[in-house]
């Protein structure tokens, strides 16, 4: 399973979300891939995601994709990597 996150501009809340998902990952017997796709313009959010040990893959968009296109591209990338099941999570 691949869990993809989209992230925008709430680094404090994202830190809490990351902590919760880390517990889920650590208690699971299955291997999961975690990735994040950050919108540009919030260096604190990018740093929160990059500094986290949760994410296997991280992307910062070249330009703002918005609430519809960012999740679309995050999901598309995960399925294109060969995943059969992808879960979308957001920073809120």
Secondary structure by P-SEA (a helix, b strand, c coil): cbbbbbbcccaaaaaaaaaaaaaaaaaccbbbbbbbbbbcccaaaaaaaaacccccbbbbbcccccccaaaaaaaaaaaaacccbbbbbccc
